[in-house]
Amino acid sequence: MCKMFAGIPIENYESETRSLRLGGHATSIRLEVAYWHLLEELASAEKMPLARFLTTLYVEVLDLHGEVRNFASLLRCACLLHLERVVDAAAVRTEPQPQRAMAQLSLVR
């Protein structure tokens, strides 16, 4: 099992720092390259540039919680949550119909 993960190309987990403006303030965020790639895909799916996507997320978190603590960690967790949803959606599409129906019934109860 470890060979699968140990073989990840080094350039995917090297850190990259990017400078941007969030809430009108110049800042920089340091993430692993793999996270930057995924965030770019998420921004593209929302039909916006990465900087606008990150600013929108920052403002939404600020509005919801009154502060944004450790934005880089929030971005990593958002990426993981997105990947979880992708995996769950793929599992539902490949699940046999009777099992899916039973799962839905158990959610209703």
Protein Blocks (a to p, Z undefined) as FASTA:
>chain_A
ZZmmmmpcfklmpccdddddeehiacdddddfklmmmmmmmmmmnopafklmmmmmmmmm
mmmnopaehkllmmmmmmmmmmmmmmmmmmmmmpcfklmmmmmmmmmZZ
